[in-house]
Amino acid sequence: FEAARQHRLVIQHCSQCRAVLHMPRGYCKNCGSWDTFWEEVPGRGQLYSWTAVTHQVHPRFPVPYTIVLVKLEDPEVNLLGHIAGTPALRMGQPMEVWFEELGDTVLPNWRPVAEA
């Protein structure tokens, strides 16, 4: 959360075997080490999947909105986000991170890269 407040996208890694730890956890599921670190990654990826939500389940999220699953290139992890409305999207579409400020909390989110 501190990195997000600084508008940086970070992914957790194991210091011993260099495995990517996503979802973040206290220890490495690969080698068992408790020695981990966070590394900044480029905030770009490709749209892997999406779904439109049309039934409101929480007042904070008026419908319609679209849940997106973005695949980072390096490291190869998938991250979730949401986009207001139901925009025209396509598989593999370039996406970029942006940081949504929600009171005292800042969260990474995703949007399509503007194509020239």
N, C-alpha and C positions, 0 to 999 in steps of 0.2 A: 504494500500500500504506500510505503514511503516513496518508492520509485515512481509510482503512478502520480503521486502529488508533484513530483518533479518532471512529469510528462516524459517518463522513460519506460519502455517496455523491457522487462527483464524475465529471464527463465532460470530456474534453479538447476544446478549441476552438482554432481559428486566430485569432491576434490581428489579422491583416490583413483577412481576408475573413469572419471570424466563422463559418466552416464548422464543423460538428460533426466531430470526428476520432474515429470509432469504427469499427473497432478503433484504440486509441491507437497513434500513430506519431511519429517524430521531426520530420516535416515535413507540411505541408498538401498533400494530393493534389489539392486544388482550385486553389490559386494558387501552390504551390511554396514558400511561406514556411516558415522554420524557427522562427518566433516563435509559440509556442503557450502556452496557459494552461489551468488546470483550474478548473472552476466547479461549485460544489455544486448538486445538483438534488434535488427532493423524492423521497423514497424510496417512491413509489407508482406503480403501473402496472396493467395488465390482463393477464391470462393470455392469451397468444397461441397457445401450443401446449404439448404435454407428451407424454411417453412413459414407460411403466413399464419398469424394468429388473428382470428376474427371474433372470438368469444372472450370478453373481458374477464380476467381472473383476479386482477388487482387494480385498485383505483389509480395507482402511480403510473400504470401503463395503459393509456387509452388505445382502443383498437381502431383500425387495424395496425399491426406492426409485424415486422419480419425478423425472425431469429436466424442469424447467419453463423455458419461454421467455417472458419477461415484456416487454411493450412499454411503455416509458415514454411518458407523454403529451408532455412537453416537457423536453429535446429528444426527438424521435422516434427512439429507438434501442431495440434489443432486447438484453436481458441474460439470461444463463443462471443457473440455480440448481438445487438439488435439495431434495426433501422426502422424509423417511423414510416408508416404506410406500407404499401405493397409495390415497391419499385420493380421495374423490369430488370431482372438479374439473369446471368448465365453462368454455367459451370466454368470454372477456371478464370472468371473475371478478376482482374487485379483489384486488390483491396489494400487500404491503408488504415493504420491505427489513428485514432484521435482520442482525446481524454475528456470524459464527461464528468463535470463537477456536480456532485449531488450533496449539497450542504458541505459538511466537513470531509466527505469521502470523494475521492477521485478514482474513477474506474476506466480502464482501457476499453474502447469500443471500436467498431469497424465501419468503414464506408467505402463505396466504390471509388476507385481512382478516376479522376476526371480525365477522359480521353480527348486528345487534341484532334 
